[in-house]
Amino acid sequence: MRKPVLVAIGALVVVMGVVFMLQGIGLIGGSAMTGSALWAILGPIIALGGVALIVLGLRSRPKS
């Protein structure tokens, strides 16, 4: 049960990171984050954290 939850949360974090990056570089407007270099840098870092959660959720454990 834990694995699907990690994958779902990871996917959500990836989407959030991509949106933050796109706002930071000015492709998505309408927020205080638009055009901010901080979010252009933090967005991909956040997305990588989401990818790590997805990998953790998909990683198979050896059976003991």
C-alpha positions in Angstrom: 0.0 0.0 0.0 2.9 2.3 0.7 4.4 2.1 -2.8 1.4 3.5 -4.7 1.1 6.4 -2.3 4.8 7.3 -2.8 4.4 7.2 -6.5 1.3 9.4 -6.4 2.9 11.9 -4.1 6.0 11.9 -6.2 4.0 12.5 -9.4 2.3 15.4 -7.7 5.6 16.9 -6.5 7.0 16.6 -10.0 4.1 18.5 -11.5 4.4 21.2 -8.8 8.1 21.5 -9.5 7.5 21.9 -13.3 4.8 24.5 -12.7 7.1 26.4 -10.3 9.9 26.3 -12.9 7.6 27.5 -15.7 6.3 30.3 -13.5 9.9 31.2 -12.6 10.9 31.5 -16.3 7.8 33.5 -17.1 5.9 31.0 -19.2 3.0 30.8 -16.8 1.8 34.2 -15.5 -0.5 35.4 -12.9 1.4 34.9 -9.6 4.1 36.5 -7.6 6.4 33.7 -8.7 6.2 34.8 -12.3 9.6 35.9 -13.6 11.4 35.1 -10.4 14.8 33.4 -10.8 14.4 31.8 -7.4 11.5 29.6 -8.6 13.2 29.0 -11.9 16.0 27.3 -9.9 13.9 25.7 -7.1 11.3 24.2 -9.5 13.6 21.6 -11.0 15.1 20.8 -7.6 11.6 20.2 -6.3 10.8 18.1 -9.4 13.9 15.9 -8.8 12.7 15.3 -5.3 9.4 14.0 -6.8 11.3 11.8 -9.1 13.2 10.4 -6.2 9.9 9.6 -4.4 8.6 7.8 -7.6 11.8 5.8 -7.8 11.6 4.9 -4.2 8.0 3.8 -4.6 8.7 1.7 -7.7 11.9 0.1 -6.4 11.3 -3.6 -5.7 12.5 -5.0 -2.5 14.2 -8.4 -2.4 12.1 -11.0 -0.7 13.6 -12.4 2.4 
